[in-house]
């Protein structure tokens, strides 16, 4: 479909908002045996929050459950939808991410379908991410992800 936002079989990530990436990793390792983990610090100084520039910094923990990447999301500073979620719901499942071929095209199709981007970031090469306000029905935030070319 020309106006398709994402393909259902492009599910690549589940995002979980946590208070502490380190504590959550320790728990997941000890209790469930998950891992290995990769920890990254992110700095998205040009990220948007409801259409306005509102950069943020965060800490992320990544691991795989089968083919799906699990992203643990901790806010360091700034204004994000992750902070909003943590204040409203506490820690928990925040979003599911889908890899898209063209983030600008997927964003355009999402807007046509009536979705707003609540948080987003785009790099010069077009890669980046966009969270949609798709949680109004079904309670699930969808994230569009165009990875950087390696």
BAMARTI-600402 format. One line per 10 residues: number of its first residue (from 1); for each residue x, y, z of N, C-alpha, C, O, CB. Coordinates in nm, 3 decimals, always signed. Glycine has a CB too. Layout:
NUM) X/Y/Z/X/Y/Z/X/Y/Z/X/Y/Z/X/Y/Z | ...;
This chain:
1) +0.084/-0.119/+0.000/+0.000/+0.000/+0.000/+0.088/+0.124/+0.000/+0.185/+0.132/+0.075/-0.095/+0.000/+0.122 | +0.053/+0.220/-0.082/+0.133/+0.342/-0.096/+0.130/+0.425/+0.032/+0.230/+0.489/+0.066/+0.082/+0.424/-0.213 | +0.017/+0.425/+0.103/+0.004/+0.509/+0.222/+0.026/+0.432/+0.352/-0.010/+0.480/+0.460/-0.132/+0.574/+0.225 | +0.085/+0.313/+0.342/+0.108/+0.232/+0.460/+0.214/+0.298/+0.548/+0.316/+0.346/+0.499/+0.152/+0.089/+0.420 | +0.188/+0.301/+0.679/+0.281/+0.363/+0.772/+0.402/+0.273/+0.795/+0.517/+0.317/+0.787/+0.212/+0.393/+0.906 | +0.375/+0.145/+0.824/+0.481/+0.047/+0.843/+0.428/-0.090/+0.810/+0.307/-0.110/+0.801/+0.536/+0.051/+0.988 | +0.517/-0.185/+0.790/+0.478/-0.322/+0.764/+0.474/-0.399/+0.895/+0.563/-0.385/+0.978/+0.574/-0.389/+0.663 | +0.371/-0.479/+0.913/+0.356/-0.554/+1.037/+0.471/-0.647/+1.066/+0.504/-0.672/+1.182/+0.230/-0.633/+1.033 | +0.534/-0.700/+0.961/+0.645/-0.793/+0.982/+0.778/-0.721/+1.005/+0.883/-0.785/+1.007/+0.657/-0.886/+0.864 | +0.774/-0.589/+1.022/+0.897/-0.514/+1.046/+0.916/-0.480/+1.194/+0.998/-0.395/+1.229/+0.897/-0.385/+0.964;
11) +0.839/-0.548/+1.281/+0.857/-0.530/+1.425/+1.001/-0.561/+1.461/+1.052/-0.668/+1.428/+0.759/-0.621/+1.506 | +1.066/-0.468/+1.528/+1.208/-0.490/+1.561/+1.242/-0.458/+1.706/+1.351/-0.491/+1.753/+1.294/-0.405/+1.469 | +1.149/-0.393/+1.780/+1.188/-0.346/+1.913/+1.068/-0.336/+2.006/+0.957/-0.304/+1.964/+1.258/-0.211/+1.904 | +1.094/-0.364/+2.134/+0.999/-0.338/+2.241/+1.070/-0.247/+2.340/+1.180/-0.279/+2.387/+0.948/-0.471/+2.310 | +1.009/-0.134/+2.372/+1.069/-0.036/+2.461/+1.003/-0.037/+2.598/+0.881/-0.037/+2.610/+1.060/+0.104/+2.401 | +1.086/-0.039/+2.701/+1.040/-0.042/+2.839/+1.102/+0.078/+2.911/+1.224/+0.092/+2.915/+1.078/-0.177/+2.910 | +1.018/+0.164/+2.968/+1.066/+0.278/+3.045/+1.098/+0.230/+3.187/+1.017/+0.164/+3.251/+0.961/+0.394/+3.047 | +1.218/+0.266/+3.233/+1.264/+0.223/+3.366/+1.322/+0.343/+3.442/+1.362/+0.442/+3.382/+1.370/+0.110/+3.354 | +1.325/+0.332/+3.572/+1.389/+0.435/+3.654/+1.540/+0.424/+3.645/+1.611/+0.524/+3.644/+1.342/+0.425/+3.801 | +1.589/+0.300/+3.639/+1.733/+0.276/+3.636/+1.766/+0.161/+3.541/+1.725/+0.047/+3.564/+1.787/+0.246/+3.777;
21) +1.839/+0.192/+3.436/+1.884/+0.088/+3.343/+1.971/-0.014/+3.417/+1.954/-0.135/+3.399/+1.963/+0.150/+3.224 | +2.063/+0.034/+3.501/+2.155/-0.057/+3.571/+2.081/-0.155/+3.662/+2.110/-0.274/+3.662/+2.255/+0.023/+3.654 | +1.983/-0.104/+3.740/+1.908/-0.192/+3.830/+1.824/-0.292/+3.752/+1.812/-0.408/+3.791/+1.819/-0.109/+3.923 | +1.766/-0.247/+3.641/+1.682/-0.336/+3.561/+1.767/-0.444/+3.495/+1.726/-0.561/+3.491/+1.606/-0.257/+3.454 | +1.883/-0.408/+3.444/+1.973/-0.509/+3.386/+2.012/-0.612/+3.491/+2.009/-0.732/+3.465/+2.099/-0.442/+3.327 | +2.049/-0.565/+3.608/+2.089/-0.656/+3.716/+1.974/-0.754/+3.746/+1.996/-0.874/+3.759/+2.128/-0.575/+3.845 | +1.853/-0.702/+3.757/+1.735/-0.785/+3.784/+1.711/-0.885/+3.671/+1.692/-1.004/+3.696/+1.611/-0.697/+3.804 | +1.712/-0.838/+3.546/+1.686/-0.926/+3.432/+1.792/-1.035/+3.420/+1.760/-1.149/+3.383/+1.681/-0.844/+3.303 | +1.918/-1.003/+3.451/+2.024/-1.104/+3.447/+2.004/-1.209/+3.557/+2.005/-1.329/+3.530/+2.163/-1.037/+3.463 | +1.985/-1.161/+3.681/+1.978/-1.251/+3.795/+1.853/-1.338/+3.795/+1.860/-1.458/+3.823/+1.982/-1.172/+3.923;
31) +1.739/-1.279/+3.762/+1.613/-1.352/+3.773/+1.579/-1.432/+3.648/+1.532/-1.545/+3.658/+1.501/-1.255/+3.802 | +1.604/-1.374/+3.532/+1.562/-1.439/+3.407/+1.677/-1.491/+3.321/+1.655/-1.566/+3.227/+1.481/-1.343/+3.326 | +1.801/-1.451/+3.353/+1.915/-1.494/+3.275/+1.927/-1.425/+3.140/+1.995/-1.475/+3.051/+1.909/-1.640/+3.254 | +1.859/-1.309/+3.124/+1.867/-1.235/+2.998/+2.004/-1.175/+2.977/+2.077/-1.152/+3.074/+1.761/-1.126/+2.993 | +2.039/-1.150/+2.853/+2.163/-1.086/+2.817/+2.218/-1.152/+2.692/+2.156/-1.244/+2.640/+2.265/-1.092/+2.932 | +2.329/-1.109/+2.644/+2.411/-0.999/+2.695/+2.346/-0.864/+2.669/+2.259/-0.850/+2.582/+2.551/-1.003/+2.630 | +2.388/-0.765/+2.745/+2.335/-0.630/+2.738/+2.438/-0.536/+2.679/+2.558/-0.554/+2.697/+2.291/-0.581/+2.876 | +2.390/-0.436/+2.611/+2.474/-0.326/+2.564/+2.413/-0.198/+2.621/+2.293/-0.174/+2.605/+2.482/-0.321/+2.405 | +2.495/-0.117/+2.686/+2.449/+0.009/+2.744/+2.504/+0.124/+2.661/+2.622/+0.128/+2.628/+2.492/+0.022/+2.894 | +2.416/+0.217/+2.629/+2.455/+0.335/+2.551/+2.398/+0.460/+2.616/+2.291/+0.458/+2.676/+2.407/+0.323/+2.403;
41) +2.470/+0.567/+2.602/+2.419/+0.698/+2.640/+2.378/+0.770/+2.513/+2.451/+0.768/+2.414/+2.525/+0.780/+2.721 | +2.262/+0.835/+2.515/+2.214/+0.906/+2.398/+2.203/+1.054/+2.429/+2.175/+1.094/+2.542/+2.077/+0.850/+2.352 | +2.227/+1.135/+2.328/+2.215/+1.281/+2.339/+2.148/+1.330/+2.212/+2.212/+1.343/+2.107/+2.356/+1.351/+2.361 | +2.021/+1.357/+2.223/+1.943/+1.404/+2.109/+1.908/+1.552/+2.132/+1.796/+1.586/+2.168/+1.813/+1.318/+2.090 | +2.006/+1.637/+2.111/+1.988/+1.780/+2.140/+1.886/+1.845/+2.048/+1.830/+1.949/+2.083/+2.120/+1.852/+2.128 | +1.860/+1.787/+1.931/+1.762/+1.843/+1.837/+1.631/+1.766/+1.835/+1.549/+1.786/+1.745/+1.820/+1.846/+1.699 | +1.609/+1.677/+1.931/+1.485/+1.600/+1.934/+1.366/+1.693/+1.955/+1.379/+1.801/+2.012/+1.490/+1.493/+2.045 | +1.251/+1.648/+1.906/+1.129/+1.726/+1.925/+1.040/+1.659/+2.027/+1.041/+1.537/+2.043/+1.054/+1.744/+1.792 | +0.963/+1.741/+2.095/+0.864/+1.696/+2.192/+0.734/+1.768/+2.155/+0.722/+1.889/+2.175/+0.907/+1.727/+2.343 | +0.639/+1.695/+2.101/+0.514/+1.751/+2.050/+0.539/+1.866/+1.953/+0.476/+1.971/+1.961/+0.428/+1.799/+2.166;
51) +0.633/+1.844/+1.861/+0.660/+1.939/+1.754/+0.755/+2.051/+1.787/+0.794/+2.126/+1.697/+0.535/+1.997/+1.711 | +0.793/+2.065/+1.912/+0.885/+2.171/+1.954/+1.021/+2.111/+1.986/+1.030/+2.001/+2.040/+0.830/+2.247/+2.076 | +1.126/+2.183/+1.952/+1.261/+2.136/+1.985/+1.276/+2.129/+2.136/+1.255/+2.227/+2.207/+1.369/+2.230/+1.923 | +1.313/+2.012/+2.184/+1.330/+1.990/+2.328/+1.427/+1.874/+2.345/+1.385/+1.762/+2.375/+1.192/+1.960/+2.400 | +1.552/+1.899/+2.327/+1.651/+1.794/+2.335/+1.651/+1.722/+2.468/+1.597/+1.770/+2.568/+1.786/+1.850/+2.310 | +1.712/+1.606/+2.466/+1.723/+1.529/+2.590/+1.843/+1.437/+2.584/+1.897/+1.408/+2.477/+1.595/+1.449/+2.616 | +1.882/+1.391/+2.702/+1.987/+1.291/+2.715/+1.931/+1.173/+2.793/+1.846/+1.189/+2.880/+2.113/+1.350/+2.786 | +1.979/+1.055/+2.759/+1.928/+0.938/+2.827/+2.029/+0.825/+2.829/+2.137/+0.833/+2.770/+1.802/+0.891/+2.762 | +1.991/+0.722/+2.898/+2.071/+0.600/+2.907/+1.984/+0.488/+2.856/+1.865/+0.481/+2.889/+2.122/+0.573/+3.054 | +2.042/+0.399/+2.777/+1.967/+0.288/+2.717/+2.039/+0.157/+2.744/+2.162/+0.149/+2.742/+1.949/+0.310/+2.566;
61) +1.961/+0.055/+2.769/+2.013/-0.080/+2.779/+1.945/-0.164/+2.672/+1.822/-0.163/+2.661/+1.989/-0.139/+2.921 | +2.023/-0.236/+2.594/+1.969/-0.316/+2.485/+2.007/-0.463/+2.503/+2.118/-0.495/+2.546/+2.020/-0.264/+2.350 | +1.913/-0.551/+2.470/+1.939/-0.694/+2.461/+1.835/-0.754/+2.369/+1.737/-0.688/+2.334/+1.937/-0.761/+2.602 | +1.855/-0.878/+2.330/+1.763/-0.942/+2.238/+1.690/-1.058/+2.305/+1.748/-1.135/+2.382/+1.837/-0.992/+2.114 | +1.562/-1.068/+2.273/+1.482/-1.187/+2.304/+1.444/-1.242/+2.168/+1.352/-1.192/+2.103/+1.353/-1.154/+2.396 | +1.515/-1.345/+2.125/+1.497/-1.393/+1.988/+1.537/-1.281/+1.892/+1.640/-1.217/+1.912/+1.350/-1.440/+1.961 | +1.457/-1.258/+1.789/+1.494/-1.155/+1.692/+1.456/-1.013/+1.734/+1.488/-0.917/+1.664/+1.428/-1.186/+1.560 | +1.388/-1.000/+1.848/+1.336/-0.869/+1.890/+1.432/-0.803/+1.989/+1.474/-0.863/+2.088/+1.196/-0.883/+1.953 | +1.467/-0.677/+1.958/+1.551/-0.598/+2.047/+1.463/-0.541/+2.158/+1.356/-0.484/+2.133/+1.623/-0.483/+1.969 | +1.510/-0.556/+2.281/+1.444/-0.494/+2.396/+1.528/-0.372/+2.433/+1.649/-0.381/+2.450/+1.430/-0.595/+2.518;
71) +1.461/-0.258/+2.444/+1.527/-0.132/+2.477/+1.479/-0.087/+2.615/+1.359/-0.065/+2.635/+1.499/-0.022/+2.369 | +1.571/-0.074/+2.708/+1.540/-0.018/+2.839/+1.571/+0.131/+2.831/+1.682/+0.169/+2.793/+1.622/-0.089/+2.954 | +1.474/+0.215/+2.867/+1.483/+0.360/+2.848/+1.486/+0.431/+2.982/+1.392/+0.422/+3.060/+1.366/+0.411/+2.762 | +1.596/+0.501/+3.008/+1.610/+0.583/+3.129/+1.639/+0.726/+3.086/+1.727/+0.750/+3.003/+1.724/+0.528/+3.223 | +1.566/+0.820/+3.142/+1.589/+0.962/+3.113/+1.699/+1.015/+3.205/+1.697/+0.990/+3.325/+1.458/+1.045/+3.130 | +1.794/+1.089/+3.147/+1.896/+1.157/+3.226/+1.851/+1.301/+3.250/+1.844/+1.346/+3.364/+2.036/+1.152/+3.155 | +1.821/+1.373/+3.142/+1.763/+1.507/+3.155/+1.697/+1.549/+3.025/+1.725/+1.494/+2.918/+1.871/+1.610/+3.197 | +1.609/+1.647/+3.036/+1.534/+1.695/+2.922/+1.387/+1.660/+2.936/+1.345/+1.605/+3.038/+1.590/+1.637/+2.792 | +1.310/+1.693/+2.834/+1.165/+1.669/+2.835/+1.134/+1.561/+2.731/+1.164/+1.578/+2.613/+1.085/+1.800/+2.806 | +1.073/+1.451/+2.776/+1.042/+1.340/+2.685/+0.907/+1.278/+2.716/+0.850/+1.298/+2.823/+1.151/+1.234/+2.692;
81) +0.858/+1.204/+2.620/+0.736/+1.126/+2.643/+0.763/+1.011/+2.739/+0.670/+0.958/+2.801/+0.681/+1.074/+2.511 | +0.889/+0.971/+2.751/+0.925/+0.865/+2.845/+0.905/+0.913/+2.989/+0.853/+0.840/+3.073/+1.072/+0.819/+2.824 | +0.945/+1.037/+3.015/+0.924/+1.096/+3.148/+0.774/+1.106/+3.177/+0.730/+1.075/+3.287/+0.990/+1.236/+3.157 | +0.697/+1.150/+3.078/+0.551/+1.159/+3.095/+0.494/+1.023/+3.133/+0.413/+1.012/+3.225/+0.484/+1.211/+2.967 | +0.537/+0.919/+3.061/+0.489/+0.784/+3.085/+0.524/+0.739/+3.227/+0.440/+0.685/+3.298/+0.548/+0.686/+2.982 | +0.648/+0.761/+3.268/+0.694/+0.721/+3.400/+0.611/+0.789/+3.509/+0.573/+0.724/+3.607/+0.843/+0.755/+3.418 | +0.581/+0.918/+3.492/+0.501/+0.990/+3.591/+0.357/+0.939/+3.596/+0.297/+0.930/+3.703/+0.501/+1.140/+3.560 | +0.301/+0.905/+3.480/+0.161/+0.861/+3.472/+0.141/+0.715/+3.507/+0.042/+0.679/+3.570/+0.108/+0.887/+3.334 | +0.235/+0.629/+3.465/+0.215/+0.484/+3.477/+0.319/+0.412/+3.560/+0.298/+0.297/+3.599/+0.213/+0.424/+3.341 | +0.431/+0.477/+3.588/+0.542/+0.407/+3.650/+0.619/+0.330/+3.544/+0.595/+0.348/+3.424/+0.493/+0.312/+3.762;
91) +0.710/+0.246/+3.586/+0.789/+0.168/+3.491/+0.699/+0.073/+3.413/+0.596/+0.028/+3.463/+0.900/+0.088/+3.565 | +0.739/+0.044/+3.289/+0.663/-0.054/+3.215/+0.679/-0.044/+3.065/+0.754/+0.038/+3.013/+0.521/-0.041/+3.249 | +0.605/-0.132/+2.996/+0.607/-0.137/+2.851/+0.561/-0.004/+2.794/+0.450/+0.041/+2.824/+0.518/-0.252/+2.799 | +0.644/+0.058/+2.713/+0.617/+0.191/+2.661/+0.581/+0.191/+2.513/+0.484/+0.256/+2.473/+0.735/+0.279/+2.683 | +0.657/+0.119/+2.431/+0.633/+0.125/+2.287/+0.678/-0.002/+2.217/+0.756/-0.082/+2.270/+0.704/+0.245/+2.226 | +0.625/-0.019/+2.096/+0.679/-0.121/+2.008/+0.729/-0.049/+1.883/+0.663/+0.041/+1.830/+0.572/-0.231/+1.972 | +0.847/-0.089/+1.838/+0.913/-0.020/+1.728/+0.912/-0.102/+1.601/+0.925/-0.224/+1.602/+1.055/+0.012/+1.765 | +0.896/-0.031/+1.490/+0.894/-0.092/+1.358/+0.999/-0.025/+1.270/+1.005/+0.097/+1.262/+0.754/-0.081/+1.294 | +1.081/-0.107/+1.205/+1.180/-0.053/+1.113/+1.109/-0.012/+0.984/+1.029/-0.087/+0.929/+1.292/-0.156/+1.084 | +1.139/+0.109/+0.938/+1.082/+0.159/+0.814/+1.194/+0.190/+0.716/+1.307/+0.220/+0.757/+0.995/+0.285/+0.839;
101) +1.164/+0.183/+0.588/+1.264/+0.211/+0.485/+1.289/+0.360/+0.472/+1.402/+0.403/+0.447/+1.220/+0.154/+0.351 | +1.183/+0.440/+0.489/+1.193/+0.585/+0.477/+1.116/+0.651/+0.590/+0.993/+0.652/+0.589/+1.141/+0.633/+0.339 | +1.188/+0.706/+0.687/+1.122/+0.773/+0.800/+1.037/+0.891/+0.752/+0.923/+0.905/+0.797/+1.226/+0.822/+0.901 | +1.087/+0.977/+0.662/+1.003/+1.088/+0.615/+0.872/+1.039/+0.550/+0.767/+1.098/+0.572/+1.080/+1.173/+0.516 | +0.879/+0.933/+0.472/+0.759/+0.879/+0.407/+0.663/+0.820/+0.511/+0.542/+0.843/+0.504/+0.798/+0.771/+0.304 | +0.717/+0.746/+0.608/+0.634/+0.686/+0.713/+0.567/+0.795/+0.797/+0.450/+0.783/+0.833/+0.718/+0.594/+0.803 | +0.641/+0.902/+0.828/+0.584/+1.014/+0.903/+0.471/+1.080/+0.824/+0.367/+1.116/+0.880/+0.693/+1.119/+0.938 | +0.493/+1.096/+0.694/+0.391/+1.158/+0.608/+0.265/+1.072/+0.607/+0.154/+1.124/+0.618/+0.446/+1.177/+0.464 | +0.281/+0.941/+0.594/+0.167/+0.851/+0.593/+0.097/+0.846/+0.729/-0.026/+0.834/+0.736/+0.211/+0.710/+0.552 | +0.173/+0.856/+0.837/+0.113/+0.860/+0.970/+0.029/+0.987/+0.987/-0.080/+0.982/+1.042/+0.223/+0.854/+1.079;
111) +0.079/+1.099/+0.939/+0.004/+1.225/+0.946/-0.125/+1.215/+0.865/-0.230/+1.262/+0.909/+0.090/+1.344/+0.895 | -0.118/+1.154/+0.746/-0.238/+1.135/+0.664/-0.343/+1.051/+0.738/-0.463/+1.072/+0.723/-0.202/+1.066/+0.530 | -0.296/+0.957/+0.819/-0.385/+0.870/+0.895/-0.435/+0.935/+1.023/-0.513/+0.876/+1.097/-0.315/+0.740/+0.928 | -0.389/+1.059/+1.050/-0.437/+1.132/+1.167/-0.350/+1.124/+1.290/-0.390/+1.170/+1.397/-0.569/+1.085/+1.201 | -0.231/+1.065/+1.278/-0.142/+1.055/+1.393/-0.051/+1.176/+1.402/-0.012/+1.236/+1.301/-0.059/+0.927/+1.384 | -0.017/+1.212/+1.525/+0.082/+1.317/+1.550/+0.208/+1.251/+1.602/+0.203/+1.148/+1.670/+0.027/+1.424/+1.650 | +0.322/+1.311/+1.571/+0.449/+1.265/+1.627/+0.465/+1.332/+1.763/+0.466/+1.455/+1.773/+0.571/+1.298/+1.531 | +0.477/+1.251/+1.867/+0.491/+1.305/+2.002/+0.637/+1.333/+2.036/+0.667/+1.424/+2.113/+0.431/+1.210/+2.104 | +0.727/+1.255/+1.980/+0.870/+1.272/+2.002/+0.940/+1.221/+1.877/+0.901/+1.118/+1.822/+0.921/+1.196/+2.132 | +1.042/+1.293/+1.833/+1.111/+1.249/+1.713/+1.251/+1.305/+1.703/+1.288/+1.401/+1.771/+1.033/+1.287/+1.592;
121) +1.327/+1.241/+1.615/+1.464/+1.284/+1.589/+1.502/+1.236/+1.450/+1.480/+1.120/+1.416/+1.563/+1.228/+1.698 | +1.558/+1.326/+1.370/+1.602/+1.291/+1.235/+1.746/+1.335/+1.215/+1.786/+1.444/+1.254/+1.511/+1.357/+1.129 | +1.822/+1.246/+1.152/+1.961/+1.278/+1.118/+1.966/+1.330/+0.975/+1.867/+1.321/+0.901/+2.053/+1.152/+1.135 | +2.080/+1.384/+0.936/+2.095/+1.439/+0.802/+2.070/+1.336/+0.693/+2.023/+1.371/+0.585/+2.233/+1.498/+0.785 | +2.102/+1.209/+0.720/+2.083/+1.105/+0.618/+1.938/+1.054/+0.611/+1.909/+0.962/+0.535/+2.176/+0.988/+0.647 | +1.847/+1.114/+0.690/+1.707/+1.074/+0.691/+1.673/+0.971/+0.797/+1.556/+0.948/+0.824/+1.669/+1.021/+0.558 | +1.774/+0.909/+0.856/+1.748/+0.809/+0.959/+1.704/+0.879/+1.088/+1.720/+1.000/+1.104/+1.874/+0.722/+0.984 | +1.651/+0.801/+1.179/+1.606/+0.855/+1.306/+1.487/+0.778/+1.357/+1.470/+0.660/+1.326/+1.571/+1.003/+1.293 | +1.402/+0.846/+1.435/+1.286/+0.779/+1.493/+1.173/+0.879/+1.512/+1.195/+1.000/+1.516/+1.321/+0.712/+1.627 | +1.053/+0.824/+1.524/+0.935/+0.906/+1.552/+0.836/+0.821/+1.631/+0.799/+0.711/+1.589/+0.870/+0.960/+1.419;
131) +0.793/+0.873/+1.745/+0.690/+0.807/+1.824/+0.556/+0.867/+1.785/+0.544/+0.989/+1.773/+0.717/+0.822/+1.979 | +0.456/+0.781/+1.765/+0.324/+0.827/+1.726/+0.228/+0.826/+1.845/+0.244/+0.747/+1.938/+0.269/+0.739/+1.613 | +0.130/+0.914/+1.840/+0.027/+0.917/+1.945/-0.078/+0.809/+1.916/-0.198/+0.838/+1.912/-0.039/+1.059/+1.954 | -0.033/+0.689/+1.897/-0.117/+0.576/+1.858/-0.176/+0.501/+1.977/-0.239/+0.397/+1.959/-0.038/+0.480/+1.773 | -0.157/+0.553/+2.097/-0.200/+0.482/+2.217/-0.344/+0.515/+2.259/-0.390/+0.468/+2.362/-0.107/+0.515/+2.331 | -0.414/+0.596/+2.180/-0.550/+0.635/+2.216/-0.646/+0.516/+2.215/-0.735/+0.507/+2.298/-0.601/+0.744/+2.120 | -0.626/+0.424/+2.120/-0.703/+0.300/+2.114/-0.603/+0.186/+2.122/-0.509/+0.179/+2.043/-0.791/+0.291/+1.981 | -0.623/+0.097/+2.216/-0.534/-0.017/+2.231/-0.418/+0.006/+2.326/-0.353/-0.090/+2.367/-0.481/-0.056/+2.099 | -0.390/+0.133/+2.361/-0.289/+0.163/+2.461/-0.145/+0.142/+2.421/-0.059/+0.132/+2.508/-0.315/+0.083/+2.577 | -0.116/+0.136/+2.289/+0.020/+0.108/+2.245/+0.078/+0.223/+2.164/+0.018/+0.267/+2.065/+0.024/-0.021/+2.163;
141) +0.193/+0.272/+2.205/+0.266/+0.373/+2.129/+0.349/+0.299/+2.025/+0.420/+0.204/+2.057/+0.356/+0.462/+2.222 | +0.339/+0.343/+1.901/+0.418/+0.285/+1.793/+0.536/+0.378/+1.765/+0.520/+0.500/+1.761/+0.332/+0.263/+1.664 | +0.654/+0.319/+1.746/+0.773/+0.396/+1.710/+0.816/+0.355/+1.570/+0.825/+0.236/+1.539/+0.889/+0.375/+1.813 | +0.841/+0.454/+1.486/+0.895/+0.432/+1.352/+1.044/+0.450/+1.360/+1.091/+0.552/+1.411/+0.831/+0.530/+1.247 | +1.121/+0.355/+1.312/+1.268/+0.358/+1.324/+1.330/+0.337/+1.187/+1.308/+0.235/+1.122/+1.318/+0.249/+1.423 | +1.408/+0.435/+1.143/+1.492/+0.415/+1.026/+1.635/+0.415/+1.075/+1.688/+0.520/+1.111/+1.468/+0.525/+0.915 | +1.699/+0.296/+1.078/+1.837/+0.288/+1.129/+1.935/+0.364/+1.040/+1.912/+0.383/+0.921/+1.880/+0.142/+1.141 | +2.045/+0.406/+1.101/+2.154/+0.466/+1.023/+2.216/+0.360/+0.938/+2.224/+0.244/+0.979/+2.259/+0.533/+1.115 | +2.261/+0.397/+0.821/+2.334/+0.303/+0.735/+2.469/+0.277/+0.799/+2.532/+0.368/+0.853/+2.351/+0.359/+0.590 | +2.513/+0.153/+0.793/+2.641/+0.117/+0.854/+2.754/+0.136/+0.759/+2.869/+0.110/+0.794/+2.639/-0.026/+0.902;
